[in-house]
Each structure stands twice: as structure tokens, then as C-alpha cells.
Amino acid sequence: MKEGSDNFRSSAIKGIMKRIKAKGIEVFVYEPELQENYFFGSTVLSDINAFKLRCDSIIANRMTECLKDVESKCFSRDLYGVN
């Protein structure tokens, strides 16, 4: 999500999650602001390092500095690292 945003409950990511999960792939959500243990039926992780270790691929709305060390497994629409 966009840093500081709280609109994850109506996020378009739900459609992407649904398609991935339909293929039988386990999905984890990194969202430190979310207090629930599950979001849209997927485990929520609030520790970025635990998230990075558990994921083979990461779909990110925006590339951030905290993903630089796992950039090779990140997919994002943020082509230039600014949006």
C-alpha cells in the first residue's frame, strides 16, 4: 500500500490476491498498520524481515527502500521507483 494509507480494505490488491490464491498459492500480506491476523483470508505479517523470508515472490504497489535487498523477487507497477 501507499505509505501512510489506510485504504487497504478496499484495495485493488484483493483481485490480484484472489487470482493468485485460485492457483493454490499461499499469500502473505505485509501490513504493519493492520491489527487483524488475516486480511482477505491471508496471513498478515507485521515484521518485514519475516515477510521477506516467507515469500518467494513479492508484489508491491510501490518499491521502497526496505525492499531493495529482495528486489530480485519483487514485482511492481512502480517502473521508475518514484510512484
Secondary structure, DSSP 8 states (H G I E B T S, - for coil): --TT---GGG-THHHHHHHHHHTT---EEE-TT--SSEETTEEEE--HHHHHHH-SSEEESS--GGGGGGGGGEEES-TTS--
